[in-house]
């Protein structure tokens, strides 16, 4: 069963926005460090940003997959295709984080690394929009009944 914050649109949205806002700030710091040629600092920021994505967004994604999504489909089976799409977004984010970690392991700190972090932000923005639409239009009232 998912926690109460995941089942309420407002609190769930706040979780998303806080994590995404932090990711944007870290990515902007990374961008500035790369542009200044401060590659050691940029590498450190990149590792911190990876930890952020893994510890905040991807951990939240795992909680959704184990709880909220299972509950939503259990209550309203016609949400299956939406849940499949949302889960695929999570997988894309995991894959991009994996690519970032590989670039870091190869010592590649630069534009390619930055573009991966920017891609994560775009995927997460689209995912959050679609997930909030699902909660607002389809599932919130049903999930509150529990």
TORBAVEX-619785 format. One record per residue (C-alpha): x, y, z. Coordinates in steps of 0.02 Angstrom, whole numbers, plus 50000, padded with zeros to 5 digits. Each point is the difference from the previous one (the first is absolute). Layout:
<recs>
XYZ ...
</recs>
This chain:
<recs>
500005000050000 500665017249957 500205013650129 498705013650017 501075013349915 500074989749840 498104998349995 499605018750011 500265011249850 500615015450095 501284991450110 500564988649859 500245015049887 501025008850135 501164984850012 500275000649812 500285018849993 501245000150145 501064986249925 499935007449826 500435017450063 501534993250088 500514990449844 499855015849895 501095009850122 501334986650003 499994998849811 500205018949986 501504999150117 500724986249893 499745010349843 500865015250075 501474989750061 500244991949829 499905016949912 501325007150119 501134985149967 499904994650182 499934981749955 500494993150172 498605010050078 498824994849860 500424981750029 499615001950186 498355008649961 499574986349875 500254986550131 498925009750123 498685002049866 500014981349964 499764996850186 498555012249998 499144991349854 500264982850076 499535005050177 498525011249962 499204997449831 500424981949965 499644994550178 498325009049987 499714991149834 500314983150081 498745004350136 498715004749869 500284983949904 499874989250156 498505008850075 499045013749911 500034992249827 499524982750063 498565007750099 499415010649854 499924985249880 499194989350134 498625012750022 499855005349819 500734987049878 499745011549851 501485010350066 501184986049951 500645008649842 500285016450092 500964990950136 501054990849870 500475016949924 500415007750168 501054984950047 500925001549833 500425018050043 500794993850161 501004987249902 500615013449880 500585010550146 500924985050074 500844996949832 500545018149982 500724999850177 500944984249952 500715008949847 500525014650110 500894988450120 500904991849854 500565017049933 500645004650172 500934983450016 500845004149833 500485017350064 498895008649872 499465016250080 499305012049872 498585003549882 499474981949975 499854997650188 499035016250018 498804995349860 499574983850092 499545009550157 498965012049896 499134985349917 499584993050173 499165016450044 498964999949840 499464981850023 499565003550182 499005015649956 498974990449872 499804985250117 499425011150144 498725008549888 499294983449941 499994992550174 499125015050076 498714999449860 499694981850039 499795003450185 498895015249974 498884992549865 499984981550036 500634993550164 500005012550143 498204997950056 500114981149987 501624999550100 499285011050137 498624987250028 501224987750079 
</recs>
